[in-house]
Amino acid sequence: MESPSVSPLPFALDSISVATAATTSTSVSTLSQSQDDHNNSDQLLLQTQLQADDGLMIDTVELEWDDKAPAPCVSPDEIESLMAHQMSALSVEDRDKVYHDLYGITPAFTETPELLQARLAAMEDELEQLHDIPAYDMAVLLDRDYVTKDEFRLRFLRADLLDAKKAAHRMARHFKAKMDLFGRDKLVKDITQDDLDDATLAALYSGYCQFLPLRDRAGRMVHVQFVVPPTIDLETKLKIDFYMVMVKSEDIETQRKGCVGIRYFNGQWLQAQQQQQAQPQEQQPQTNNCLWQAPQLLTALPLRPSAMHLCHDSKSIWSPVFAVMKYVLGYFVRNRTREHYGTHEHNLFQLQTYGIITSPSCFPLDLDGKILLEYHHELWRKRRNLERLREEKLVQKEQQQEEEEEDVNPQEQQSQPTPADTNNDTKNKKNKSTVVDPEPFSIAGQNDVLLGRGKRFYEHSGNIRFRYMVEHQAADYNATASASAKKRITSDIVAKIHQTGGRFLKDDRDAGWIEVDDETARLKVSHVFRNMRLSKHNNNNTAACSNNHHENNNKGARTKRAREEDVSSKKTATTTASTTREEVSSFKETKEDF
């Protein structure tokens, strides 16, 4: 059968996507034919598997951004057969990696400065071998420093497990996708909320896609997406996906470990239908095409999806949609995808078995199916303030550089400063350069200790580990009266937190998290020791009062029982005496009768 023509993907590289696009085109057409012949569907699927370029980490790359791209014809049974065969074809080691990613038990990858520098050099060589990539070439021409910055390129390397070739291809696609979505003016700058139009901002704050406030047990960020409202078109959704992933990828821990995605559609169908019916037909976007095309953006973003969970409560409605999604997600993510069918409580429990925290304080959906927005709005409000703060600092830095580059006044050149003046100027410059306010950031790490109150702080993994360390040292801390010994214990705890990559963070209230200095952290640890001792003392007093109250109650009960027994015994004695008198009188009467 002749394969249909394939249009090049806007962010795909012509030099590396021809074979992949042709192979996947055959896959889609083959799958279409397989619907007419279900007996041969499994065989046809197996013939087209794993033939895509593995460097893309995805096996379908010929899609367009617009709404005219065709959706694939694939049934739930066909995709399940494909997934089963792909898993069975893996080696034992690779299969274990899939399960480890799913359950969040993947061992940490060790990085060294020498290894990273070698991988960066290899990535540069791979980029030099790519040709005819207008968006990437334009980015280099506009701002080479932005494109070649090590921190920026390491995002792409970590997304592809330090594979230089894959990272180079991903980075080239990144700039093409960025130009298509935001234009040339935004090509070499970090996208901020001020760069988004009103419709995209409204969609972002609607909360259909959110970050969970707590990471999973492996320390990976978790984002949950509900049904996309029909008022949001494909371009808007792609912009939101691009922006949110770039925010997540700023976090080094997330770069290394990847992220976990959840598509949670329980109880969402009726609400989506009501919104769609209220919207004019000509304004309704193509939801199926959105599901078909949006995952392709993952191949252009510097973040690795380590696991995907698809949750729903209607097989007839959502299983066909998820079948398309699994096919589009590609080989790497598809094997790490699990579908969960059941009630709201059942699916939340299933997510917990994979290490995802779904407590009411964490998961943004109540039992009535209402999306909760408090944390979501707080996060993005702080993020907007942080972005504006960065812009202000950047402008100030540029102005300072311009002032330093200005020619010195001729009169100032004639005046020779004394050595004392020179030393004072040097000291002033040194003091100005060392006093720098810490910049806030949006995302806290798994081992960070969050200074604050509330259930979200209490459930944070870093705080749980910190409380265990304090409880373990509480006896030694309370046993000593030496201030120096107490200081040594608190300093050791701060050092242990830092050794595991943790920080002591306080909520800035305006722009995110700020790391406190070691002395402030040590004083906080001392405060926790005192609170724990007072809490234990209060608990002991409460227990003692409870015991005294219990004893008093028992004593009162015993006294009451004694009084009741005394009264009862008196009644018994009176009754017995009365009975005896009656018996004697009866005997006398009987004796007289005989």
C-alpha positions as CSV (number, residue, x, y, z in Angstrom):
1,M,0.0,0.0,0.0
2,E,1.4,3.4,-0.9
3,S,2.3,5.6,2.0
4,P,0.6,9.0,2.3
5,S,2.8,12.1,1.9
6,V,4.4,13.3,5.0
7,S,4.6,17.0,5.9
8,P,7.7,18.0,7.9
9,L,7.2,18.7,11.5
10,P,8.0,22.4,12.3
11,F,10.5,21.6,15.0
12,A,11.9,18.4,13.4
13,L,15.3,18.4,11.8
14,D,15.2,17.6,8.1
15,S,18.5,15.9,8.3
16,I,17.5,13.4,10.9
17,S,13.7,13.0,10.6
18,V,13.3,11.7,7.0
19,A,13.6,8.1,7.8
20,T,11.6,8.4,11.0
21,A,8.8,10.3,9.4
22,A,8.6,7.7,6.5
23,T,8.5,4.8,8.9
24,T,5.9,6.4,11.1
25,S,3.8,7.3,8.1
26,T,3.7,3.6,7.3
27,S,2.8,2.9,10.9
28,V,-0.2,5.2,10.8
29,S,-1.5,3.9,7.4
30,T,-0.9,0.3,8.5
31,L,-2.9,1.0,11.7
32,S,-5.7,2.4,9.6
33,Q,-5.8,-0.7,7.5
34,S,-5.7,-2.9,10.6
35,Q,-9.1,-1.6,11.7
36,D,-10.7,-3.4,8.7
37,D,-8.9,-6.6,9.5
38,H,-8.8,-7.2,13.3
39,N,-7.4,-10.7,12.9
40,N,-4.1,-9.3,11.5
41,S,-3.9,-6.1,13.7
42,D,-1.4,-7.5,16.2
43,Q,0.9,-8.7,13.4
44,L,0.7,-5.4,11.6
45,L,1.5,-3.4,14.8
46,L,4.5,-5.6,15.5
47,Q,5.9,-5.1,12.0
48,T,6.1,-1.3,12.6
49,Q,7.4,-1.1,16.1
50,L,10.7,0.4,17.2
51,Q,11.8,1.4,13.7
52,A,11.9,5.1,14.6
53,D,15.1,7.0,15.4
54,D,15.7,6.2,19.0
55,G,17.7,9.4,19.3
56,L,14.4,11.3,19.3
57,M,13.1,9.1,22.2
58,I,9.8,9.1,20.3
59,D,8.6,7.1,17.3
60,T,6.1,9.4,15.7
61,V,7.4,12.8,14.5
62,E,5.6,13.8,11.3
63,L,2.8,15.9,12.9
64,E,2.0,19.5,12.2
65,W,1.2,22.2,14.8
66,D,-2.1,23.2,13.1
67,D,-5.5,21.5,13.6
68,K,-5.5,19.8,10.2
69,A,-3.1,17.1,11.1
70,P,-4.8,13.7,11.0
71,A,-5.3,11.6,14.2
72,P,-4.0,8.0,14.1
73,C,-6.4,5.1,13.9
74,V,-5.5,2.9,16.8
75,S,-7.7,1.0,19.2
76,P,-7.1,0.3,22.9
77,D,-6.6,-3.4,22.2
78,E,-4.0,-2.7,19.5
79,I,-2.0,-0.3,21.7
80,E,-2.1,-2.8,24.6
81,S,-0.8,-5.5,22.3
82,L,2.0,-3.2,21.1
83,M,3.0,-2.3,24.7
84,A,3.0,-5.9,25.8
85,H,5.3,-6.9,22.9
86,Q,7.6,-4.0,23.4
87,M,8.0,-4.9,27.1
88,S,8.7,-8.5,26.4
89,A,11.3,-7.6,23.9
90,L,13.3,-5.6,26.5
91,S,16.2,-7.1,28.3
92,V,15.9,-7.9,32.0
93,E,18.0,-4.9,32.8
94,D,16.0,-2.5,30.6
95,R,12.7,-3.9,32.0
96,D,13.9,-3.3,35.5
97,K,14.7,0.3,34.6
98,V,11.2,0.8,33.4
99,Y,9.7,-0.6,36.6
100,H,12.2,1.4,38.7
101,D,11.1,4.6,37.0
102,L,7.4,3.8,37.4
103,Y,7.7,3.1,41.2
104,G,10.3,5.8,41.9
105,I,13.1,3.6,43.0
106,T,15.7,4.5,40.3
107,P,19.1,5.0,41.9
108,A,20.6,8.4,41.6
109,F,22.9,9.1,38.6
110,T,26.4,10.2,39.6
111,E,27.7,13.3,37.9
112,T,31.2,14.7,38.1
113,P,32.5,18.0,36.8
114,E,34.8,16.1,34.4
115,L,32.0,14.0,33.0
116,L,29.8,17.0,32.4
117,Q,32.5,19.0,30.7
118,A,33.2,16.0,28.4
119,R,29.5,15.7,27.6
120,L,29.2,19.4,26.9
121,A,32.2,19.2,24.5
122,A,30.6,16.2,22.7
123,M,27.3,18.1,22.4
124,E,29.0,21.0,20.8
125,D,30.6,18.7,18.2
126,E,27.1,17.2,17.5
127,L,25.6,20.7,17.0
128,E,28.4,21.7,14.6
129,Q,27.5,18.7,12.4
130,L,23.8,19.8,12.0
131,H,23.1,21.9,9.0
132,D,20.2,24.0,7.6
133,I,18.5,24.6,11.0
134,P,17.3,28.2,10.6
135,A,15.9,28.7,14.1
136,Y,19.0,27.4,15.9
137,D,21.3,29.4,13.6
138,M,19.2,32.5,14.2
139,A,19.4,32.0,17.9
140,V,23.2,31.7,17.8
141,L,23.4,34.9,15.6
142,L,21.2,36.9,18.0
143,D,22.8,35.9,21.3
144,R,25.5,33.3,21.2
145,D,26.1,33.5,25.0
146,Y,22.5,32.5,25.7
147,V,22.7,29.5,23.4
148,T,26.1,28.3,24.6
149,K,25.6,28.8,28.3
150,D,26.6,25.6,30.1
151,E,23.6,25.7,32.5
152,F,21.2,25.9,29.6
153,R,22.8,23.1,27.6
154,L,23.0,20.8,30.7
155,R,19.2,20.8,30.8
156,F,19.1,19.1,27.4
157,L,21.9,16.7,28.3
158,R,20.2,15.6,31.5
159,A,16.9,15.2,29.7
160,D,18.6,12.6,27.4
161,L,20.7,10.9,30.1
162,L,23.9,12.7,29.0
163,D,23.6,11.4,25.4
164,A,25.2,14.2,23.4
165,K,23.6,13.4,20.0
166,K,20.1,13.2,21.4
167,A,20.6,16.4,23.4
168,A,21.8,18.2,20.3
169,H,18.8,17.2,18.3
170,R,16.5,18.1,21.2
171,M,18.1,21.5,21.5
172,A,17.8,22.2,17.8
173,R,14.1,21.3,17.9
174,H,13.7,23.5,20.9
175,F,14.5,26.7,19.2
176,K,12.3,25.8,16.2
177,A,9.3,25.2,18.5
178,K,10.1,28.3,20.4
179,M,10.1,30.5,17.3
180,D,6.9,28.9,16.0
181,L,5.1,29.6,19.3
182,F,6.5,32.9,20.5
183,G,8.2,34.5,17.5
184,R,11.7,35.7,16.7
185,D,11.7,38.4,19.4
186,K,11.4,35.9,22.2
187,L,13.9,33.4,20.7
188,V,16.9,34.1,23.0
189,K,15.1,35.1,26.2
190,D,13.5,33.1,28.9
191,I,9.7,33.1,28.5
192,T,7.9,34.8,31.3
193,Q,4.2,35.4,32.2
194,D,4.5,38.9,30.8
195,D,5.3,37.4,27.4
196,L,2.0,35.5,27.4
197,D,-1.1,36.9,25.9
198,D,-4.3,37.4,27.9
199,A,-5.9,34.1,26.7
200,T,-2.8,32.1,27.6
201,L,-2.6,33.7,31.0
202,A,-6.2,33.0,31.7
203,A,-5.7,29.3,30.6
204,L,-2.6,29.0,32.8
205,Y,-4.5,30.3,35.9
206,S,-7.5,28.2,35.2
207,G,-5.8,25.3,36.9
208,Y,-6.5,22.5,34.3
209,C,-2.7,21.7,34.6
210,Q,-1.0,22.0,37.9
211,F,2.2,21.1,39.8
212,L,1.6,19.1,43.0
213,P,3.1,20.8,46.1
214,L,4.9,17.7,47.1
215,R,7.3,15.5,45.1
216,D,6.9,11.7,44.9
217,R,9.0,9.4,47.0
218,A,11.9,9.5,44.5
219,G,12.1,13.3,44.7
220,R,10.5,13.9,41.3
221,M,8.1,16.7,40.5
222,V,4.6,15.7,39.7
223,H,2.2,17.6,37.4
224,V,-1.4,16.7,37.0
225,Q,-3.6,17.6,34.0
226,F,-7.3,17.5,34.0
227,V,-9.5,17.6,30.9
228,V,-8.5,20.6,28.7
229,P,-11.4,23.1,28.6
230,P,-12.9,23.4,25.2
231,T,-12.3,27.1,25.2
232,I,-8.5,26.5,25.1
233,D,-7.2,26.0,21.5
234,L,-4.1,24.0,20.5
235,E,-1.7,26.9,20.3
236,T,-2.6,28.1,23.7
237,K,-2.1,24.7,25.2
238,L,1.3,24.3,23.6
239,K,2.4,27.7,24.9
240,I,1.4,26.7,28.4
241,D,3.1,23.3,28.1
242,F,6.3,25.1,26.9
243,Y,6.3,27.6,29.7
244,M,5.5,25.2,32.5
245,V,8.2,22.7,31.5
246,M,10.8,25.4,31.2
247,V,10.0,26.6,34.7
248,K,10.3,23.0,36.0
249,S,13.6,22.5,34.1
250,E,15.3,25.3,36.1
251,D,15.5,22.9,39.1
252,I,18.6,20.8,38.9
253,E,17.1,17.9,40.9
254,T,14.3,17.8,38.4
255,Q,16.7,17.8,35.5
256,R,18.5,14.8,36.9
257,K,15.4,12.7,38.0
258,G,12.8,13.7,35.4
259,C,9.2,14.3,36.2
260,V,6.0,12.3,36.6
261,G,2.8,13.2,34.7
262,I,-0.8,12.4,35.6
263,R,-3.8,12.8,33.3
264,Y,-6.7,12.7,35.7
265,F,-10.1,12.6,34.0
266,N,-12.3,11.2,36.8
267,G,-15.6,13.0,36.8
268,Q,-14.5,15.5,34.1
269,W,-16.6,14.3,31.2
270,L,-19.9,16.0,32.1
271,Q,-18.2,19.3,32.9
272,A,-16.3,19.3,29.6
273,Q,-19.5,18.5,27.7
274,Q,-21.4,21.4,29.4
275,Q,-18.6,23.8,28.5
276,Q,-18.5,22.6,25.0
277,Q,-22.2,22.9,24.4
278,A,-22.1,26.5,25.7
279,Q,-19.5,27.4,23.1
280,P,-20.3,28.2,19.5
281,Q,-19.5,25.3,17.1
282,E,-17.1,27.4,15.0
283,Q,-15.0,28.3,18.1
284,Q,-14.6,24.8,19.4
285,P,-11.0,23.5,19.0
286,Q,-10.2,20.0,17.9
287,T,-9.6,18.2,21.2
288,N,-8.5,14.9,19.5
289,N,-5.9,16.7,17.5
290,C,-4.7,18.5,20.6
291,L,-4.2,15.1,22.3
292,W,-2.5,13.8,19.1
293,Q,-0.1,16.8,18.6
294,A,0.7,18.2,22.0
295,P,2.9,15.3,23.2
296,Q,5.2,16.0,20.3
297,L,6.4,19.1,22.1
298,L,8.1,16.8,24.6
299,T,10.8,16.1,22.1
300,A,11.7,19.8,22.0
301,L,11.7,20.5,25.7
302,P,14.6,19.9,28.2
303,L,12.8,17.5,30.5
304,R,12.5,13.7,30.7
305,P,9.1,12.2,31.6
306,S,10.0,9.3,33.9
307,A,6.5,8.0,34.3
308,M,2.9,8.7,33.1
309,H,-0.4,7.8,34.8
310,L,-3.7,7.9,33.0
311,C,-6.7,7.9,35.4
312,H,-10.4,7.8,34.4
313,D,-13.8,6.4,35.3
314,S,-15.3,5.5,31.9
315,K,-13.7,3.0,29.5
316,S,-16.1,3.8,26.7
317,I,-15.2,7.5,26.7
318,W,-11.6,7.7,27.8
319,S,-9.9,4.5,26.7
320,P,-9.9,5.4,23.0
321,V,-8.5,8.8,23.9
322,F,-5.8,7.3,26.0
323,A,-5.0,4.8,23.2
324,V,-4.1,7.7,20.9
325,M,-2.1,9.4,23.7
326,K,-0.1,6.2,24.4
327,Y,0.7,5.8,20.7
328,V,1.9,9.5,20.4
329,L,3.9,9.5,23.6
330,G,6.5,7.3,21.9
331,Y,8.5,4.2,22.8
332,F,10.3,5.6,25.9
333,V,7.4,7.2,27.7
334,R,4.8,4.6,26.5
335,N,6.6,1.8,28.3
336,R,6.5,3.9,31.5
337,T,2.7,4.6,31.2
338,R,0.0,3.0,33.3
339,E,-3.7,3.3,33.0
340,H,-5.9,3.3,36.1
341,Y,-9.7,2.8,35.9
342,G,-12.0,3.2,38.9
343,T,-13.6,5.6,41.3
344,H,-11.9,8.7,42.6
345,E,-10.8,7.0,45.8
346,H,-9.6,3.9,44.0
347,N,-7.4,5.9,41.5
348,L,-5.9,8.0,44.2
349,F,-4.9,4.8,46.1
350,Q,-3.4,3.4,42.9
351,L,-1.3,6.5,42.5
352,Q,-0.1,6.1,46.1
353,T,1.3,2.7,45.3
354,Y,3.6,4.4,42.8
355,G,5.0,6.8,45.5
356,I,2.7,9.7,44.6
357,I,1.3,11.7,47.5
358,T,-2.4,12.2,47.0
359,S,-3.5,13.5,50.4
360,P,-6.3,16.1,50.5
361,S,-3.7,18.8,51.2
362,C,-1.7,17.8,48.1
363,F,-4.0,16.6,45.4
364,P,-6.0,19.6,43.8
365,L,-9.3,17.9,43.4
366,D,-12.0,17.4,46.0
367,L,-14.5,14.5,46.3
368,D,-17.1,16.5,44.3
369,G,-14.8,16.9,41.3
370,K,-14.0,20.5,41.9
371,I,-10.5,21.7,40.9
372,L,-8.7,23.4,43.8
373,L,-6.8,26.5,42.9
374,E,-5.3,28.0,46.1
375,Y,-1.8,26.6,45.9
376,H,-1.8,26.9,42.1
377,H,-2.6,30.6,42.1
378,E,-0.1,31.2,44.9
379,L,2.7,29.5,43.0
380,W,2.2,31.4,39.7
381,R,1.7,34.7,41.5
382,K,5.1,34.3,43.2
383,R,6.6,33.1,39.9
384,R,5.5,36.3,38.1
385,N,7.0,38.4,40.9
386,L,10.2,36.4,40.6
387,E,10.4,36.9,36.9
388,R,9.9,40.7,37.2
389,L,12.5,40.8,39.9
390,R,15.0,39.0,37.6
391,E,14.1,41.5,34.8
392,E,14.8,44.4,37.1
393,K,18.2,43.0,38.1
394,L,19.1,42.3,34.5
395,V,18.3,45.9,33.5
396,Q,20.4,47.2,36.5
397,K,23.3,44.9,35.5
398,E,23.2,46.2,31.9
399,Q,23.1,49.8,33.1
400,Q,26.0,49.2,35.5
401,Q,28.1,47.6,32.6
402,E,27.3,50.6,30.4
403,E,28.5,53.0,33.1
404,E,31.7,51.1,33.6
405,E,32.4,51.1,29.9
406,E,32.0,54.9,29.6
407,D,35.1,56.9,29.0
408,V,36.7,58.5,32.1
409,N,36.3,62.2,32.4
410,P,39.6,64.0,31.3
411,Q,39.6,66.0,34.5
412,E,39.5,62.8,36.5
413,Q,42.4,61.4,34.6
414,Q,44.5,64.4,35.7
415,S,43.7,64.0,39.3
416,Q,45.9,61.2,40.7
417,P,44.4,59.4,43.7
418,T,46.4,58.9,46.8
419,P,47.2,55.3,47.9
420,A,44.8,55.7,50.9
421,D,42.0,56.7,48.5
422,T,42.7,53.8,46.3
423,N,42.6,51.4,49.2
424,N,39.3,52.9,50.4
425,D,37.8,52.6,47.0
426,T,38.9,49.0,46.7
427,K,37.3,48.2,50.1
428,N,34.1,49.9,49.2
429,K,33.9,48.0,45.9
430,K,34.6,44.7,47.7
431,N,31.9,45.3,50.3
432,K,29.4,46.2,47.6
433,S,30.2,43.1,45.6
434,T,29.9,40.8,48.6
435,V,26.6,42.0,49.9
436,V,24.2,40.4,47.6
437,D,20.6,39.5,48.4
438,P,19.8,35.9,47.7
439,E,17.5,35.4,44.7
440,P,14.3,33.6,45.4
441,F,13.4,30.5,43.4
442,S,10.1,28.6,42.7
443,I,10.8,25.0,43.4
444,A,12.0,23.4,46.6
445,G,14.0,20.2,46.5
446,Q,13.3,16.8,48.1
447,N,15.9,17.2,50.9
448,D,15.2,20.8,51.6
449,V,13.8,21.8,55.0
450,L,10.9,24.2,54.7
451,L,10.6,26.7,57.5
452,G,6.9,27.3,58.1
453,R,3.7,25.8,59.4
454,G,0.9,23.9,57.9
455,K,0.2,20.3,56.7
456,R,2.0,20.9,53.4
457,F,5.2,21.8,55.3
458,Y,4.7,18.9,57.7
459,E,4.3,16.3,54.9
460,H,7.4,17.5,52.9
461,S,10.0,14.7,52.7
462,G,12.8,17.0,53.8
463,N,10.9,18.1,56.9
464,I,10.1,14.5,57.8
465,R,13.8,13.5,57.5
466,F,14.7,16.6,59.6
467,R,12.3,15.7,62.4
468,Y,13.8,12.2,62.5
469,M,17.3,13.7,62.9
470,V,16.1,16.0,65.7
471,E,14.3,13.2,67.6
472,H,17.4,11.0,67.3
473,Q,19.6,13.7,68.9
474,A,17.0,15.0,71.4
475,A,18.2,12.9,74.3
476,D,21.8,14.2,73.9
477,Y,20.7,17.8,73.5
478,N,18.5,17.8,76.6
479,A,21.1,15.9,78.7
480,T,23.7,18.6,78.3
481,A,23.7,22.0,80.0
482,S,26.7,23.3,78.0
483,A,25.8,25.9,75.4
484,S,28.8,24.9,73.3
485,A,27.7,21.3,73.3
486,K,24.2,22.3,72.2
487,K,25.6,24.5,69.5
488,R,27.8,21.6,68.2
489,I,24.7,19.3,68.0
490,T,22.6,21.9,66.1
491,S,25.5,22.7,63.8
492,D,26.0,19.0,63.0
493,I,22.4,18.7,62.0
494,V,22.7,21.7,59.6
495,A,25.9,20.2,58.1
496,K,24.2,16.8,57.5
497,I,21.3,18.5,55.7
498,H,23.8,20.3,53.5
499,Q,25.7,17.1,52.8
500,T,22.7,15.5,51.2
501,G,22.0,18.6,49.0
502,G,19.4,20.0,51.3
503,R,18.8,23.7,52.2
504,F,16.9,25.5,54.9
505,L,14.3,27.6,53.0
506,K,11.9,30.3,54.1
507,D,8.9,31.4,52.2
508,D,9.5,34.9,50.7
509,R,5.7,35.4,50.5
510,D,6.2,37.4,47.3
511,A,8.6,35.6,45.0
512,G,9.2,32.0,46.2
513,W,11.7,30.3,48.4
514,I,14.9,31.9,49.9
515,E,17.8,30.0,51.4
516,V,18.7,31.2,54.9
517,D,22.3,31.3,56.2
518,D,23.8,28.6,58.4
519,E,23.5,30.6,61.6
520,T,19.8,31.2,61.0
521,A,19.3,27.6,60.2
522,R,21.2,26.5,63.4
523,L,18.9,28.8,65.5
524,K,15.9,27.2,63.9
525,V,17.2,23.8,64.8
526,S,17.6,24.9,68.4
527,H,14.1,26.2,68.4
528,V,12.8,22.9,67.2
529,F,14.6,21.1,70.1
530,R,13.1,23.5,72.6
531,N,9.6,23.1,71.1
532,M,10.0,19.3,71.1
533,R,11.0,19.3,74.8
534,L,8.1,21.6,75.8
535,S,5.7,19.5,73.8
536,K,7.0,16.3,75.5
537,H,6.7,18.1,78.9
538,N,3.1,19.2,78.1
539,N,2.2,15.8,77.0
540,N,3.6,14.3,80.2
541,N,1.6,16.8,82.3
542,T,-1.4,16.1,80.3
543,A,-0.9,12.3,80.8
544,A,-0.3,12.9,84.5
545,C,-3.5,14.9,84.8
546,S,-5.3,12.3,82.9
547,N,-4.0,9.6,85.2
548,N,-4.9,11.6,88.3
549,H,-8.4,12.3,86.9
550,H,-8.7,8.6,86.1
551,E,-7.6,7.6,89.6
552,N,-10.0,10.1,91.1
553,N,-12.7,8.7,89.0
554,N,-11.8,5.2,90.1
555,K,-11.7,6.3,93.8
556,G,-15.0,8.0,93.5
557,A,-16.4,4.9,91.8
558,R,-15.0,2.7,94.5
559,T,-16.6,4.9,97.2
560,K,-19.9,4.9,95.4
561,R,-19.8,1.2,95.1
562,A,-18.9,0.8,98.8
563,R,-21.9,3.0,99.8
564,E,-24.2,1.0,97.5
565,E,-22.9,-2.3,98.9
566,D,-23.4,-1.0,102.5
567,V,-26.9,0.0,101.7
568,S,-27.5,-3.3,100.0
569,S,-26.1,-5.2,102.9
570,K,-28.4,-3.3,105.3
571,K,-31.4,-4.0,103.2
572,T,-30.4,-7.7,103.1
573,A,-30.0,-7.8,106.9
574,T,-33.3,-6.2,107.4
575,T,-35.0,-8.5,105.0
576,T,-33.3,-11.6,106.6
577,A,-34.4,-10.5,110.1
578,S,-37.9,-9.9,108.9
579,T,-38.0,-13.3,107.3
580,T,-36.7,-15.0,110.5
581,R,-39.3,-13.4,112.7
582,E,-42.0,-14.5,110.2
583,E,-40.7,-18.0,110.2
584,V,-40.6,-18.2,114.1
585,S,-44.1,-16.8,114.4
586,S,-45.3,-19.3,111.8
587,F,-43.6,-22.2,113.8
588,K,-45.3,-21.1,117.0
589,E,-48.7,-21.0,115.2
590,T,-48.1,-24.4,113.7
591,K,-47.0,-25.8,117.1
592,E,-50.1,-24.5,118.7
593,D,-52.3,-26.0,115.9
594,F,-50.9,-29.6,116.6
